[in-house]
Amino acid sequence: MSTERIIVVEAVADAFVEQLATLPHGNPRGQAVLGLPVSLAAAQKWTR
């Protein structure tokens, strides 16, 4: 999955974030659904 913004209905936002956090992430050559950030600037967007 590659995206910078996901729009979620507020009523399900907390549950969505919890489920998103359980997706495998890391090296996309393995079983990862979410790849690694490609730069420091991209990584910093995740921490906002």
C-alpha positions in Angstrom: 0.0 0.0 0.0 1.3 3.4 -0.9 -0.5 6.5 0.3 0.1 9.7 2.1 -3.5 10.3 3.3 -6.4 8.0 4.2 -9.8 9.6 4.9 -11.7 7.6 7.5 -15.2 8.2 9.0 -14.7 9.5 12.6 -17.0 6.9 14.0 -14.5 4.1 13.0 -11.2 6.0 13.1 -9.9 4.5 16.4 -10.7 1.0 15.3 -9.1 1.7 11.9 -5.9 2.9 13.4 -5.7 -0.1 15.6 -6.1 -2.4 12.6 -3.7 -0.5 10.5 -1.0 -0.8 13.3 -1.3 -4.6 13.1 -0.4 -4.8 9.4 3.0 -6.2 8.7 5.4 -3.4 7.7 9.1 -3.3 6.7 10.8 -4.8 3.6 8.2 -5.0 0.9 10.0 -8.0 -0.6 8.8 -10.1 2.3 5.2 -10.4 3.7 5.1 -6.6 4.4 1.9 -4.8 3.4 3.4 -1.4 4.2 6.9 -0.5 3.0 9.6 1.5 4.7 9.7 5.3 4.4 12.1 6.3 1.6 13.5 9.4 3.2 13.9 11.1 6.6 11.2 13.6 5.5 8.8 10.7 4.7 9.5 9.1 8.1 8.9 12.4 9.9 5.4 12.6 8.3 4.5 9.4 10.2 5.3 11.0 13.6 3.0 14.0 13.3 
